[in-house]
């Protein structure tokens, strides 16, 4: 299972551990993802996490392996 975090810096600027998520599968963490790189970075992801990176209908249509989208936020 491949997990991609599109903008990990916002919810975790370095003071938290990603170990719990990493234990679930191959995990790639990007600090920030420009709109033009969303599909390239997410193309083979099974799980996608975002905070501020926008995901629209057209983008999601290009991600055939995607099974889950999670929002990383504090409350």
VEXDO-679654 format. One record per atom (N, C-alpha, C, O, CB): x, y, z; residue number from 0; residue in one letter. Coordinates in steps of 0.05 Angstrom, whole numbers, plus 5000, padded with zeros to 4 digits. Glycine has a CB too. Layout:
+------+------+------+-----+------+
|    u |    v |    w |  nr | rest |
+------+------+------+-----+------+
|    X |    Y |    Z | NUM |    A |
...
+------+------+------+-----+------+
END
This chain:
+------+------+------+-----+------+
|    u |    v |    w |  nr | rest |
+------+------+------+-----+------+
| 5017 | 4977 | 5000 |   0 |    X |
| 5000 | 5000 | 5000 |   0 |    X |
| 5018 | 5025 | 5000 |   0 |    X |
| 5037 | 5026 | 5015 |   0 |    X |
| 4981 | 5000 | 5024 |   0 |    X |
| 5011 | 5044 | 4983 |   1 |    X |
| 5027 | 5069 | 4981 |   1 |    X |
| 5010 | 5092 | 4992 |   1 |    X |
| 4987 | 5096 | 4984 |   1 |    X |
| 5035 | 5074 | 4952 |   1 |    X |
| 5023 | 5106 | 5011 |   2 |    X |
| 5010 | 5129 | 5024 |   2 |    X |
| 5025 | 5154 | 5016 |   2 |    X |
| 5050 | 5155 | 5018 |   2 |    X |
| 5010 | 5126 | 5055 |   2 |    X |
| 5011 | 5175 | 5007 |   3 |    X |
| 5024 | 5200 | 4999 |   3 |    X |
| 5011 | 5222 | 5016 |   3 |    X |
| 4987 | 5225 | 5017 |   3 |    X |
| 5020 | 5205 | 4969 |   3 |    X |
| 5028 | 5238 | 5028 |   4 |    X |
| 5020 | 5262 | 5043 |   4 |    X |
| 5029 | 5286 | 5026 |   4 |    X |
| 5052 | 5290 | 5022 |   4 |    X |
| 5033 | 5263 | 5072 |   4 |    X |
| 5009 | 5301 | 5016 |   5 |    X |
| 5015 | 5322 | 4997 |   5 |    X |
| 5026 | 5347 | 5010 |   5 |    X |
| 5043 | 5361 | 4998 |   5 |    X |
| 4990 | 5329 | 4983 |   5 |    X |
| 5018 | 5353 | 5034 |   6 |    X |
| 5028 | 5378 | 5047 |   6 |    X |
| 5031 | 5374 | 5077 |   6 |    X |
| 5015 | 5384 | 5093 |   6 |    X |
| 5009 | 5402 | 5041 |   6 |    X |
| 5051 | 5359 | 5084 |   7 |    X |
| 5056 | 5351 | 5112 |   7 |    X |
| 5066 | 5372 | 5130 |   7 |    X |
| 5065 | 5370 | 5154 |   7 |    X |
| 5074 | 5328 | 5112 |   7 |    X |
| 5078 | 5393 | 5119 |   8 |    X |
| 5090 | 5414 | 5136 |   8 |    X |
| 5070 | 5429 | 5152 |   8 |    X |
| 5075 | 5436 | 5175 |   8 |    X |
| 5106 | 5433 | 5119 |   8 |    X |
| 5046 | 5434 | 5141 |   9 |    X |
| 5026 | 5450 | 5155 |   9 |    X |
| 5018 | 5436 | 5181 |   9 |    X |
| 5019 | 5449 | 5202 |   9 |    X |
| 5002 | 5455 | 5137 |   9 |    X |
| 5009 | 5411 | 5180 |  10 |    X |
| 5001 | 5398 | 5205 |  10 |    X |
| 5024 | 5388 | 5223 |  10 |    X |
| 5021 | 5384 | 5247 |  10 |    X |
| 4983 | 5375 | 5199 |  10 |    X |
| 5047 | 5385 | 5210 |  11 |    X |
| 5070 | 5375 | 5225 |  11 |    X |
| 5096 | 5388 | 5215 |  11 |    X |
| 5110 | 5378 | 5197 |  11 |    X |
| 5073 | 5344 | 5221 |  11 |    X |
| 5103 | 5411 | 5227 |  12 |    X |
| 5127 | 5425 | 5219 |  12 |    X |
| 5152 | 5413 | 5230 |  12 |    X |
| 5174 | 5425 | 5228 |  12 |    X |
| 5125 | 5454 | 5228 |  12 |    X |
| 5150 | 5389 | 5241 |  13 |    X |
| 5174 | 5375 | 5250 |  13 |    X |
| 5173 | 5366 | 5279 |  13 |    X |
| 5191 | 5354 | 5289 |  13 |    X |
| 5198 | 5391 | 5245 |  13 |    X |
| 5151 | 5373 | 5293 |  14 |    X |
| 5150 | 5367 | 5321 |  14 |    X |
| 5134 | 5342 | 5328 |  14 |    X |
| 5132 | 5334 | 5351 |  14 |    X |
| 5137 | 5390 | 5336 |  14 |    X |
| 5123 | 5328 | 5307 |  15 |    X |
| 5108 | 5304 | 5311 |  15 |    X |
| 5121 | 5281 | 5296 |  15 |    X |
| 5137 | 5285 | 5278 |  15 |    X |
| 5079 | 5307 | 5302 |  15 |    X |
| 5113 | 5256 | 5302 |  16 |    X |
| 5124 | 5233 | 5288 |  16 |    X |
| 5103 | 5223 | 5268 |  16 |    X |
| 5079 | 5222 | 5273 |  16 |    X |
| 5131 | 5211 | 5308 |  16 |    X |
| 5113 | 5215 | 5245 |  17 |    X |
| 5096 | 5203 | 5224 |  17 |    X |
| 5097 | 5172 | 5226 |  17 |    X |
| 5085 | 5158 | 5209 |  17 |    X |
| 5106 | 5211 | 5196 |  17 |    X |
| 5109 | 5161 | 5247 |  18 |    X |
| 5113 | 5132 | 5249 |  18 |    X |
| 5087 | 5116 | 5248 |  18 |    X |
| 5087 | 5094 | 5236 |  18 |    X |
| 5127 | 5126 | 5275 |  18 |    X |
| 5066 | 5125 | 5260 |  19 |    X |
| 5041 | 5110 | 5259 |  19 |    X |
| 5031 | 5107 | 5231 |  19 |    X |
| 5021 | 5085 | 5223 |  19 |    X |
| 5019 | 5124 | 5277 |  19 |    X |
| 5032 | 5128 | 5215 |  20 |    X |
| 5024 | 5126 | 5187 |  20 |    X |
| 5044 | 5109 | 5171 |  20 |    X |
| 5035 | 5093 | 5154 |  20 |    X |
| 5021 | 5154 | 5175 |  20 |    X |
| 5069 | 5113 | 5176 |  21 |    X |
| 5090 | 5098 | 5161 |  21 |    X |
| 5087 | 5068 | 5166 |  21 |    X |
| 5095 | 5052 | 5149 |  21 |    X |
| 5117 | 5107 | 5169 |  21 |    X |
| 5077 | 5060 | 5189 |  22 |    X |
| 5074 | 5032 | 5196 |  22 |    X |
| 5053 | 5018 | 5178 |  22 |    X |
| 5051 | 4994 | 5177 |  22 |    X |
| 5067 | 5028 | 5225 |  22 |    X |
| 5036 | 5034 | 5165 |  23 |    X |
| 5015 | 5023 | 5148 |  23 |    X |
| 5023 | 5016 | 5120 |  23 |    X |
| 5009 | 5002 | 5106 |  23 |    X |
| 4992 | 5042 | 5148 |  23 |    X |
| 5046 | 5026 | 5111 |  24 |    X |
| 5055 | 5021 | 5084 |  24 |    X |
| 5076 | 5041 | 5075 |  24 |    X |
| 5084 | 5058 | 5090 |  24 |    X |
| 5031 | 5022 | 5065 |  24 |    X |
| 5085 | 5038 | 5050 |  25 |    X |
| 5104 | 5057 | 5039 |  25 |    X |
| 5092 | 5085 | 5040 |  25 |    X |
| 5070 | 5090 | 5031 |  25 |    X |
| 5111 | 5049 | 5009 |  25 |    X |
| 5107 | 5103 | 5053 |  26 |    X |
| 5097 | 5130 | 5057 |  26 |    X |
| 5116 | 5151 | 5046 |  26 |    X |
| 5140 | 5151 | 5051 |  26 |    X |
| 5092 | 5135 | 5087 |  26 |    X |
| 5105 | 5169 | 5030 |  27 |    X |
| 5120 | 5191 | 5019 |  27 |    X |
| 5108 | 5217 | 5029 |  27 |    X |
| 5084 | 5221 | 5027 |  27 |    X |
| 5120 | 5190 | 4987 |  27 |    X |
| 5124 | 5233 | 5042 |  28 |    X |
| 5115 | 5258 | 5054 |  28 |    X |
| 5127 | 5282 | 5039 |  28 |    X |
| 5151 | 5285 | 5038 |  28 |    X |
| 5122 | 5259 | 5084 |  28 |    X |
| 5109 | 5299 | 5029 |  29 |    X |
| 5118 | 5323 | 5016 |  29 |    X |
| 5111 | 5346 | 5034 |  29 |    X |
| 5089 | 5347 | 5046 |  29 |    X |
| 5104 | 5327 | 4988 |  29 |    X |
| 5129 | 5366 | 5038 |  30 |    X |
| 5123 | 5389 | 5054 |  30 |    X |
| 5100 | 5405 | 5042 |  30 |    X |
| 5082 | 5413 | 5056 |  30 |    X |
| 5148 | 5406 | 5058 |  30 |    X |
| 5102 | 5410 | 5016 |  31 |    X |
| 5082 | 5426 | 5001 |  31 |    X |
| 5080 | 5414 | 4974 |  31 |    X |
| 5099 | 5403 | 4963 |  31 |    X |
| 5089 | 5456 | 5000 |  31 |    X |
| 5056 | 5415 | 4961 |  32 |    X |
| 5053 | 5406 | 4934 |  32 |    X |
| 5039 | 5427 | 4917 |  32 |    X |
| 5016 | 5434 | 4923 |  32 |    X |
| 5036 | 5379 | 4934 |  32 |    X |
| 5053 | 5438 | 4897 |  33 |    X |
| 5040 | 5457 | 4879 |  33 |    X |
| 5018 | 5443 | 4863 |  33 |    X |
| 5020 | 5419 | 4858 |  33 |    X |
| 5061 | 5470 | 4860 |  33 |    X |
| 4998 | 5457 | 4855 |  34 |    X |
| 4975 | 5446 | 4840 |  34 |    X |
| 4985 | 5430 | 4816 |  34 |    X |
| 4974 | 5409 | 4810 |  34 |    X |
| 4956 | 5468 | 4832 |  34 |    X |
| 5005 | 5440 | 4802 |  35 |    X |
| 5014 | 5426 | 4778 |  35 |    X |
| 5028 | 5400 | 4784 |  35 |    X |
| 5032 | 5384 | 4765 |  35 |    X |
| 5033 | 5444 | 4763 |  35 |    X |
| 5035 | 5394 | 4809 |  36 |    X |
| 5048 | 5369 | 4816 |  36 |    X |
| 5030 | 5348 | 4830 |  36 |    X |
| 5039 | 5326 | 4836 |  36 |    X |
| 5072 | 5374 | 4833 |  36 |    X |
| 5005 | 5355 | 4834 |  37 |    X |
| 4987 | 5337 | 4849 |  37 |    X |
| 4985 | 5310 | 4836 |  37 |    X |
| 4989 | 5290 | 4849 |  37 |    X |
| 4960 | 5350 | 4852 |  37 |    X |
| 4978 | 5309 | 4810 |  38 |    X |
| 4974 | 5284 | 4797 |  38 |    X |
| 5000 | 5268 | 4796 |  38 |    X |
| 5000 | 5244 | 4801 |  38 |    X |
| 4963 | 5288 | 4768 |  38 |    X |
| 5022 | 5281 | 4789 |  39 |    X |
| 5048 | 5267 | 4788 |  39 |    X |
| 5055 | 5254 | 4814 |  39 |    X |
| 5064 | 5231 | 4815 |  39 |    X |
| 5070 | 5286 | 4779 |  39 |    X |
| 5051 | 5268 | 4836 |  40 |    X |
| 5058 | 5258 | 4863 |  40 |    X |
| 5038 | 5237 | 4873 |  40 |    X |
| 5045 | 5221 | 4890 |  40 |    X |
| 5060 | 5281 | 4882 |  40 |    X |
| 5014 | 5238 | 4863 |  41 |    X |
| 4992 | 5221 | 4874 |  41 |    X |
| 4985 | 5198 | 4856 |  41 |    X |
| 4969 | 5181 | 4864 |  41 |    X |
| 4968 | 5237 | 4879 |  41 |    X |
| 4997 | 5196 | 4833 |  42 |    X |
| 4988 | 5178 | 4812 |  42 |    X |
| 4985 | 5149 | 4821 |  42 |    X |
| 4966 | 5136 | 4814 |  42 |    X |
| 5008 | 5179 | 4790 |  42 |    X |
| 5004 | 5138 | 4836 |  43 |    X |
| 5002 | 5110 | 4844 |  43 |    X |
| 4996 | 5107 | 4874 |  43 |    X |
| 5003 | 5086 | 4886 |  43 |    X |
| 5028 | 5096 | 4838 |  43 |    X |
| 4984 | 5127 | 4886 |  44 |    X |
| 4976 | 5126 | 4915 |  44 |    X |
| 4950 | 5110 | 4919 |  44 |    X |
| 4931 | 5112 | 4903 |  44 |    X |
| 4973 | 5154 | 4926 |  44 |    X |
| 4950 | 5094 | 4940 |  45 |    X |
| 4926 | 5081 | 4949 |  45 |    X |
| 4912 | 5099 | 4970 |  45 |    X |
| 4887 | 5100 | 4971 |  45 |    X |
| 4932 | 5053 | 4962 |  45 |    X |
| 4928 | 5113 | 4985 |  46 |    X |
| 4917 | 5131 | 5006 |  46 |    X |
| 4930 | 5158 | 5002 |  46 |    X |
| 4954 | 5160 | 4997 |  46 |    X |
| 4923 | 5120 | 5035 |  46 |    X |
| 4914 | 5179 | 5004 |  47 |    X |
| 4924 | 5206 | 5000 |  47 |    X |
| 4915 | 5223 | 5024 |  47 |    X |
| 4892 | 5223 | 5031 |  47 |    X |
| 4913 | 5218 | 4973 |  47 |    X |
| 4934 | 5238 | 5035 |  48 |    X |
| 4928 | 5257 | 5056 |  48 |    X |
| 4934 | 5285 | 5047 |  48 |    X |
| 4954 | 5290 | 5033 |  48 |    X |
| 4944 | 5251 | 5082 |  48 |    X |
| 4916 | 5304 | 5054 |  49 |    X |
| 4920 | 5332 | 5046 |  49 |    X |
| 4912 | 5349 | 5070 |  49 |    X |
| 4899 | 5341 | 5088 |  49 |    X |
| 4903 | 5338 | 5022 |  49 |    X |
| 4922 | 5374 | 5069 |  50 |    X |
| 4914 | 5394 | 5088 |  50 |    X |
| 4903 | 5418 | 5073 |  50 |    X |
| 4880 | 5426 | 5077 |  50 |    X |
| 4937 | 5402 | 5107 |  50 |    X |
| 4919 | 5429 | 5056 |  51 |    X |
| 4911 | 5453 | 5040 |  51 |    X |
| 4912 | 5448 | 5010 |  51 |    X |
| 4903 | 5465 | 4994 |  51 |    X |
| 4929 | 5476 | 5047 |  51 |    X |
| 4923 | 5426 | 5002 |  52 |    X |
| 4925 | 5420 | 4973 |  52 |    X |
| 4897 | 5413 | 4962 |  52 |    X |
| 4885 | 5395 | 4972 |  52 |    X |
| 4945 | 5396 | 4968 |  52 |    X |
| 4888 | 5428 | 4942 |  53 |    X |
| 4861 | 5423 | 4932 |  53 |    X |
| 4859 | 5398 | 4915 |  53 |    X |
| 4877 | 5392 | 4899 |  53 |    X |
| 4851 | 5447 | 4915 |  53 |    X |
| 4837 | 5383 | 4918 |  54 |    X |
| 4832 | 5359 | 4902 |  54 |    X |
| 4805 | 5362 | 4890 |  54 |    X |
| 4784 | 5363 | 4903 |  54 |    X |
| 4833 | 5332 | 4920 |  54 |    X |
| 4804 | 5365 | 4863 |  55 |    X |
| 4779 | 5369 | 4849 |  55 |    X |
| 4771 | 5344 | 4833 |  55 |    X |
| 4786 | 5324 | 4833 |  55 |    X |
| 4780 | 5393 | 4831 |  55 |    X |
| 4748 | 5345 | 4821 |  56 |    X |
| 4737 | 5322 | 4806 |  56 |    X |
| 4757 | 5313 | 4784 |  56 |    X |
| 4761 | 5289 | 4780 |  56 |    X |
| 4710 | 5329 | 4794 |  56 |    X |
| 4768 | 5332 | 4770 |  57 |    X |
| 4786 | 5325 | 4747 |  57 |    X |
| 4811 | 5311 | 4758 |  57 |    X |
| 4821 | 5292 | 4745 |  57 |    X |
| 4793 | 5350 | 4732 |  57 |    X |
| 4822 | 5321 | 4779 |  58 |    X |
| 4846 | 5309 | 4791 |  58 |    X |
| 4840 | 5281 | 4800 |  58 |    X |
| 4855 | 5262 | 4794 |  58 |    X |
| 4857 | 5326 | 4815 |  58 |    X |
| 4818 | 5277 | 4815 |  59 |    X |
| 4811 | 5251 | 4825 |  59 |    X |
| 4806 | 5231 | 4803 |  59 |    X |
| 4812 | 5207 | 4806 |  59 |    X |
| 4786 | 5253 | 4843 |  59 |    X |
| 4796 | 5239 | 4780 |  60 |    X |
| 4791 | 5222 | 4758 |  60 |    X |
| 4818 | 5211 | 4746 |  60 |    X |
| 4817 | 5190 | 4733 |  60 |    X |
| 4776 | 5236 | 4736 |  60 |    X |
| 4840 | 5224 | 4752 |  61 |    X |
| 4866 | 5215 | 4742 |  61 |    X |
| 4881 | 5197 | 4762 |  61 |    X |
| 4904 | 5190 | 4757 |  61 |    X |
| 4883 | 5239 | 4736 |  61 |    X |
| 4868 | 5189 | 4783 |  62 |    X |
| 4881 | 5173 | 4804 |  62 |    X |
| 4866 | 5147 | 4808 |  62 |    X |
| 4851 | 5144 | 4827 |  62 |    X |
| 4882 | 5189 | 4831 |  62 |    X |
| 4870 | 5128 | 4790 |  63 |    X |
| 4854 | 5103 | 4790 |  63 |    X |
| 4859 | 5085 | 4814 |  63 |    X |
| 4841 | 5069 | 4821 |  63 |    X |
| 4859 | 5088 | 4765 |  63 |    X |
| 4882 | 5086 | 4826 |  64 |    X |
| 4888 | 5068 | 4849 |  64 |    X |
| 4877 | 5079 | 4876 |  64 |    X |
| 4876 | 5064 | 4895 |  64 |    X |
| 4918 | 5064 | 4851 |  64 |    X |
| 4870 | 5104 | 4876 |  65 |    X |
| 4862 | 5117 | 4901 |  65 |    X |
| 4838 | 5104 | 4914 |  65 |    X |
| 4817 | 5101 | 4902 |  65 |    X |
| 4857 | 5147 | 4896 |  65 |    X |
| 4841 | 5097 | 4940 |  66 |    X |
| 4820 | 5084 | 4955 |  66 |    X |
| 4810 | 5101 | 4978 |  66 |    X |
| 4788 | 5098 | 4988 |  66 |    X |
| 4829 | 5058 | 4965 |  66 |    X |
| 4827 | 5120 | 4987 |  67 |    X |
| 4820 | 5135 | 5011 |  67 |    X |
| 4833 | 5163 | 5010 |  67 |    X |
| 4856 | 5165 | 5001 |  67 |    X |
| 4829 | 5121 | 5037 |  67 |    X |
| 4818 | 5183 | 5018 |  68 |    X |
| 4829 | 5210 | 5021 |  68 |    X |
| 4825 | 5219 | 5049 |  68 |    X |
| 4802 | 5217 | 5060 |  68 |    X |
| 4815 | 5230 | 5000 |  68 |    X |
| 4846 | 5228 | 5063 |  69 |    X |
| 4844 | 5238 | 5090 |  69 |    X |
| 4852 | 5267 | 5091 |  69 |    X |
| 4869 | 5276 | 5076 |  69 |    X |
| 4861 | 5221 | 5109 |  69 |    X |
| 4840 | 5282 | 5109 |  70 |    X |
| 4847 | 5310 | 5113 |  70 |    X |
| 4862 | 5312 | 5140 |  70 |    X |
| 4852 | 5304 | 5161 |  70 |    X |
| 4821 | 5328 | 5113 |  70 |    X |
| 4886 | 5323 | 5138 |  71 |    X |
| 4903 | 5327 | 5162 |  71 |    X |
| 4897 | 5355 | 5172 |  71 |    X |
| 4903 | 5375 | 5158 |  71 |    X |
| 4933 | 5323 | 5156 |  71 |    X |
| 4886 | 5357 | 5195 |  72 |    X |
| 4879 | 5383 | 5206 |  72 |    X |
| 4879 | 5382 | 5237 |  72 |    X |
| 4877 | 5361 | 5248 |  72 |    X |
| 4852 | 5393 | 5195 |  72 |    X |
| 4881 | 5405 | 5249 |  73 |    X |
| 4878 | 5407 | 5278 |  73 |    X |
| 4852 | 5420 | 5284 |  73 |    X |
| 4841 | 5435 | 5267 |  73 |    X |
| 4902 | 5422 | 5290 |  73 |    X |
| 4842 | 5416 | 5307 |  74 |    X |
| 4816 | 5426 | 5311 |  74 |    X |
| 4810 | 5443 | 5333 |  74 |    X |
| 4788 | 5452 | 5337 |  74 |    X |
| 4799 | 5405 | 5314 |  74 |    X |
+------+------+------+-----+------+
END
